[in-house]
Amino acid sequence: MISGVRANAPVRLAALFAPELAELDEAERATTVAAIHALTMIDGYMNLVERHHLDDDGIAGVYRTGLRRLLTSLSERVRRYDFR
């Protein structure tokens, strides 16, 4: 069951972030989904708990910061292109 959930995570993330990913080419879209997936994997969560001793608020802050920076960078790259 868990392996099936993990296998489908990139597909679910791509759907969740579809509006932000829509203007990217296939390679950039795949790289961005991989970055979001890596940021939100359970192993990363456990690292934040066990190694960095963060509580739920600290972990939420890490995720907010990481996703905000990733999506802001993505948004800035998209704005540089003229898609007309």
N, C-alpha and C positions, 0 to 999 in steps of 0.2 A: 504493500500500500504506500509506504513512505517513498519508495523508489519511483513509483508512478507519479506521485505528487511532485517530487523533485524534477522528474523528467519533463513534466508539463509546465513548470514554473516559467521558463522563458516565453512560452506561448501566452500564458496569462499576463505576464508583465508587458509584452508587446501590445496586447489588447488594452490593458489598463492605461498605458502611456501612448496610445495610438495618435491622439491629437498632436502631441509633442514630437512624435517620430515621423509624422506624415510627410514632411517636406524633405526628409533625408533620402539619400540614395541607399540602395540595399546594403552596401558595406558599412556605411555610417550607422544605419539603423541596427544592424547586427552587433556592432561594437558597443553601441549605447545600451542595447538590451543586455548584453553581457556585463556591462559595468553595473547596471541596476541590479541584475541578478547576483553578482558578486557581493554588492553592498548589502543585500537583504538576505543572504543565505544564513541558515541556522548556525553554521560554523562561525561566521562572523559575529553573530549574536553571542554565542558562547564565549568567544574570545573577549568581547566587551565585558561580559560578566566575570569570567574567571581570571583573565589576565589584568584587565583594567579596573576591575571591581566597581563597575558602574551600576547604579540602580536604574529602575525603569525610566525615570526622568532623564538621566544621563544618556541612556541608550537612545531614547526618543530624540534627544538633541543631536546625537551623532547621525542618526538617520536623516533628520530634517536638514542638517548642514550638508551632508553628502549629496542627498537628492537635490537640494536647492542649488548647490554649486554645479552639479552635473547638468541639471535642466537649464540653468541660467547660461552656462557655456553653450549648450545646445541651441538655446534661443538666440544667442548672439551670433552663432555661426549661420543659422537659418536666415536671420535678418540681412546678412551680408550678400545673400544671393538675390537676384531678381528672377522670380519664377513666372514672369509673364510670358 
